[in-house]
Amino acid sequence: MERLQEALSRARDRRKEAGAAAPAQTRAQPSDPAQTTSAQSKPQRPTDASVAAAWQSLPQFMPNEKLLKNNRILSYFGGPAAQSFDMMRTKLLQQTKANNWRRIAITSPTAKCGKSTTTANLAFSIARQSEIRVLVIEIDMRRPEIANILGIKENLTFARVLSGQEPPEAHMIAYGNNLAFATNRVPSANSSEILHSAYAREQLIKVEEKFAPDLVLFDAPPVLASDDTIGFLDFVDAAILIAAAEMTSIDEVDVTETEIASHTNVMGVVLNKARYTQGGYGYDQSYY
């Protein structure tokens, strides 16, 4: 892990040096004015009564605790097992507050890095702070996993909301009063075309206007697997990159981080599936 951190640090230094020598252009600009629904566009704040009514209109999700344990959704239970995600939550909330960020994409270089599991854990961890409303939107429409991981049986297909076929309430489900999931039970065709359309962004803004989440976590497809995520990154404020120990190469992390940084802010790189212990202080820091 130390070698990975050193390699990433050297790669970032090289990019900074290259950026200083080249003309400054830190963010790709959309060529179509109709797609200028950037991360800086903020929805109008509805009244507290209308927001409460919107959340109350969502069906409630009652998790199967045994399934969540089997799928390593540790933050649902809290306690020492959720410590790593709670630390991640605290750092995320500090950065989002300091930078006035709200839309966060969670992605990975390739499949099987655990981005959906991380997204779910992070969502439950944040939602334990009852004053914060969290909305998880699954935009990985090629291989959706959130519903399977959480055991959601309802026939939710949020892709139909993005394409304007149905209202958002038909494909969202809530846990408590401050956490909701917009997910997909089955893959959707033409995911890239749906996700990159100006219409889909308009629908997402309407969802934000209605439910007024403090944070929106987008479970995004792997960056190197398709163009789905790259075409969406200019809509979010920042992205978290999930790498898998002993599976994701340093080159894959470097290429993916560079690609993300050209479109939005890189909040951080999370090394997942690493097993190590720092017992000197009595804390178990192992990841699953």
Secondary structure, 3 states (H helix, E strand, C coil): CHHHHHHHHHHHHHHHHHHHHCCCCCCCCCCCHHHCCCCCCCCCCCCHHHHHHHHHCCCECCCCHHHHHHCCCHHHCCCHHHHHHHHHHHHHHHHHHHHCCCEEEEECCCCCCCHHHHHHHHHHHHHCCCCCCEEEEECCCCCCCHHHHHCCCCCCECHHHHCCCCCHHHHEEEECCCEEEECECCCCCCHHHHHHCHHHHHHHHHHHHHHCCCEEEEECCCCCCCCCCCCCHHHCCEEEEEEECCCCCHHHHHHHHHHHHCCCEEEEEEEECCCCCEHHHCECCCCC
